[in-house]
Amino acid sequence: MKLKNLFLAVIAAGAALVGCDPNETLEDAFNVSGEGEVTIEQIGGSYSFTVESSFDWVIRGIEEASAWLDVQVDGQSLTSSKDVIKASGSAHEVEVSALANPEKDRSVTLTLFANVKHQVTLKVTQLGALGDGVITTTVAGMLENPVKGQQYRLSGTISAVKAGQDKNGKDYAGFDLTDATGKIYVYSLADATVAEYKDKLANGATATVVGEYDYYEKNQQHELVNAVIEEYEAPATVDPADAEDATVAAFIEKADAVNYYRLSGTVSNYVDGTTSAGKKYIDFDLTDATGTILIYGITDESIAEWDGKIKNGYKVTLRGRYQWYEKDKKHEVVDAIIDSVEEVQAETIEVTGLVLAISKFGFLVQTTEGIAYVYDKDIEVAVKVGDNVTVSGEKTVYQGIDEIENYTVTVNSSNNALPEVEPTVLDAAAFDAYETPMFGLVKFSGKLTKSGDYYNVAVKDATRKGSLSNPISVPEDLLTKWVDVTGYFVGITGSSTKYLNVIVADLALSEDQHEGEGGNDTVGEDEEGFELTNTEIVAAINAAVENKANGYADITIESASGNWVGKMNAQKNITFVQLRAKDGSGIKSPAFAKNVKRIVLRINSKTPANRTFHAIPSDKIPASGDYKAADWATQYGEATATGNVDENQVITVTGETKDFALIVYGGSAYIDSILVICEK
């Protein structure tokens, strides 16, 4: 391969006797006429030099570049670092050459090695048509036709910095990057970049970032992941004392993440508390004549000074900077410094009417003018449905809903008949669309589950969920069953998952238990069940740990109905089957003797929403790689978790099958037990 004079050679001057001791004789020499770095152009080229050695020698590193670099000694190509060139009194000619490179830049370091004392390195780089493989563009340019996993180089201004440690103690950092064409969320930085920049990142800084494009389905969000910061310029120092006066509307229009602005307005939706890490926080909405904005990030100093001194309805003046929170699509004030709080006498209100429904912390009163919502967590509810009451208290607003708090109540009479009102029956489409009227009486059906202190209802084919607003009591035997809920609408909450909240008027077991859709999770008279219990799962995992299995390992779980085998998490303190959507993770059932009708999964509350479990023929489970739902056209059935609740989900099996494998799509998922229901 002779392509001389088509190269850029970078040769260190005075290299004729590299590796030689001044006192060496010619009989004990290793002379190389070139060293350092050589760059071959994209169109191809070669570089030649000579070696004179009184020792046998080799060229290490040849195998690393065998696909593109030809290394010849005296016209003969070498293929291995084990090819020995014998000592000789005459010089050997060495040539490295490459054809045109249509791919990325590539390089290799060759070491001419005689012994530890006599060795010389030469780095050979060839430019490629794709350069370093990174596409340098704008945010808008990338989003025109983004390719998942492709690296992009973007430059812009940093805002919404998030940095800290996750629950496992690992450092993380991320931020929004904005240029003249748009904004992208830099979700994760490479570990080395986190270590270097975690404590340096600041809103208003400018940076050039290289990262891989990804799309986060749950939040429908474009992201850069595994990003590296190539260039970083810290923002100019901004003095909060130089804050410019602004209305809420002007503040939002400026969207300035660097400079401070002074805002004044009325407090609503005030919340304070302590994070899981023990840090105090205060949040509230600030409203002036032009609009409302969330005060999300308040400095520790201001919290210490004003904690307990702010209430809904008070006037507050503060200085802060702008942030856009993509997940909730909200404008926010961060780094806020509270300058003054003005106590404002709350507007008082008095209503008389009939109690329609009650919760732990409030109740609804039907008055001559409509329905009033009485709500105060600090006051025990002491009324009953059917009481005629007079309520006096302070008029407040929370999440856009008029409320009465800090109230007193007088019961005028009891056991009054309620007005006859037909509820609005909501199917899935109407359930997802419902917004008004506030306090309207509605009825819907779905599967009842409990997550922490919350009772939620999964409505079939709806994207929203129902939520019972602080119910007085819920019969435990209704959990995981299909129920009919009648209640008064009190608003929509939630970010990625929306919840339609109701104060319950009636809760009853539904006549339609939706067999195969989460209700039919018991063994019938003409059926028999084969169960893999949680006790059996834990025993198998503990045995695997004892046998030094680590991470996702091959495990056999012995059960009364036969042995389950698969690849799953095997670490200490694991008390469930953990599957994930890649690397052969799955679990194969025993070969049951009867036709399988349903597979009941007891899903652990660690499983997020939208994780889908697939039952597929055992011989179809992928050996490795990332699972995709499209990878198996033939499957027996599937079930999807509603998210963060202990729940039963049923896979209704179609077709005749005696064995199956369970795999998951959408990320990691967790199963406490498995019940396989078969024909008797």
Buried (B, 14 or more C-beta within 10 A) or exposed (E): EEBEEBBEBEBEEEBEBBBBEEEBEEEEBBBBBBBBBBBBBBBBBBBBBBBBBBBEBBBBBBEBBBEBBBBBBEEEBBEEBEBEBEBEEEBBEBBBBBBBBEEBBBBBBBBBBBEEEBBBBBBBBBBBEBEEEBBBBBBEBBBEEBEEEBBBBBBBBBBBBEBEEEEEEEBBBBBBBBBEBBBBBBBBBBEEBBEBBBEEBBBBBBBBBBBBBBEBEEBEBBBBBBBBBEEBEEBEEBEBEEBEEBBBBBBBEEEBBBBBBBBBBBBBBBEBEEEEEEEEBBBBBBBBEBBBBBBBBBBEEBBEEBEEEBBBBBBBBBBBBBBBBBEEEEBBBBBBBBBEBEEEEBEEBEBBBBBBBBBEBBBBBBEEEEBBBBBBEEBEBEBEBBBBBBBBBBBBBBEEBBBBBBBEBEEEEEEEEEEEEEBBEBEBEEBBEBEEEBBBBBBBBBBBBBBEEBBBBBBBEBEBBBBBBBBEEBEEEBBBBBBBBBBBBBBBEEEBBBBBBBBBBEBEEBEEBBBBBBBBBEBBEEBBBBBBBBEBBBBBBBBBBEEEBEEBBEBEBEBEBBBBBBBBBBBEEBBBBBBBBBBBBBBBBBEBEBEBBBBBBBBBBEBBBBBBBBBBBBEBBBEEEEBEEEBBEEBBBBBBBBBBBBBBBBBBBEEEBBBBBBBBBBBBBBBBBBBBBBBE
